[in-house]
Amino acid sequence: MDAFDLFRLVLDEYSSRIIQLTSPHPMNAIQLSDALGIPIAACYRRIRTLKEAGVLKEEGRAVSIGGKLVATYRSSLEKAEVILTDGRLRILIKANGQKTANEVLLSDEPSMLHWPIDQDAADK
């Protein structure tokens, strides 16, 4: 996953909340699901994606309220930067001690400058 894709993932509403919630201390999927107000299956999908991207790690196991042993997760995101200088967009992500960086000249990437317009909202 390149830095741009990773940054898009980090900007996702639920993914960013999972990263935020698991930064100070590890949490299990049930706790995250409850905190986010989303179904446990949706929470596990986000967890899997974040783990695959390297910004969330399984930290250990804890006993749940039901007495089951469940995995706990902690954010491994150390730094996320977006820098715009002289028409160049640079993304830097650091997680698990690994750095991922990409840079693009905005004039070479028109899709980054295209924002769809809601015509109904524009007419109001």
PESULZI-V352538 format. One record per helix or strand. SS is the DSSP state (hx for helix, st for strand). FROM is the first residue (numbers start at 1). LEN is the number of residues. If there is no record, write none. Layout:
BEGIN
ss=[SS | SS]
from=[FROM | FROM]
len=[LEN | LEN]
END
This chain:
BEGIN
ss=[hx | hx | st | hx | hx | st | st | st | st | st | hx | hx | hx]
from=[3 | 13 | 27 | 29 | 40 | 56 | 69 | 77 | 88 | 98 | 106 | 110 | 119]
len=[9 | 12 | 2 | 8 | 14 | 8 | 7 | 9 | 8 | 8 | 3 | 3 | 5]
END
